Amino acid sequence: MACAPASASRFKPRKALPEGWDATVEFGAQATSGASRTSSFSGGAKATYRDDRWEHKLVVKVLHSSSSVLVERRDEAGEPVIDARGKPLKDLVRNRTNDRRFIELGPRWYFRAQRNYVFAIVGLETNEPAGIERSTRQVAGVGYRLLTDKSNWFTAGVGFGNKSLSRVSGVREEGNIAYVGLSFTRPIGERAKFETTLDSDFGSENRSTELTLGFTWKVGDPISLKVGYEARMNSDLGNPSDPFDESVDARASVTLEIDVL
């Protein structure tokens, strides 16, 4: 009976946004074999520092996926090419379906009873299979914290800034953008947490929107299991090698999250 309080405190509900330093890393991998082979690796890290007025957040994401398949070699007439043993010749075709690298820094300063805040966003992204050689944006704006208790977190912000996009094709675009962002976090019981974010910029030739959903279950300190869903939309970017691509990149994932601070 003496150990019951210690067991309960181990999984004491944390604040949705803890004060001081907090950092987590997450990773996941997948591989398939057979008529075709695919491999996928995803990783990320998030570090935050918060006090009464300031909040600093650094987010890093990496996603790499590729596929390979054996394709029958055909001649000019479209007929299969046969080797000396009478078997069709096949070529191994490899393709990178995703190679995203993303980093973003976002400081905030709260005022008026910690409900209102001003913020800045500086971000960099590359993803050549999706047609993005390099994309950068700088945004400044104001936001409002809709919930103020320590167990729930709901904020909304709007801003203006600049976006620069260099396509793999060599075309370069740059212009002013407007920005809208929403963030919601809610602990569920002692071990679980639900969070969702919406991040959208528009006004330039290329408009992008990213929606994330995540459910995290603490397996045991410091490891958690996270089930997530991400959907990213670019208004005029598509993967020409993917016949199903309609400028929307969606991904469901199951990853391990490790609290390192």
Secondary structure, 3 states (H helix, E strand, C coil): CCCHHHHHHHCCCCCCCCCEEEEEEEEEEEEECCCEEEEEEEEEEEEEEECCCEEEEEEEEEEEEEEEEEEECECCCCCECECCCCCECEEEEEEEEEEEEEEEEEEEEEEHHHHEEEEEEEEEEEEHHHCEEEEEEEEEEEEEECCCCCCCEEEEEEEEEEEEEEECCCCEEEEEEEEEEEEEEEEECCCEEEEEEEEEEECCCCCEEEEEEEEEEEEECCEEEEEEEEEEEECCCCCCCCCCCCCEEEEEEEEEEEECC
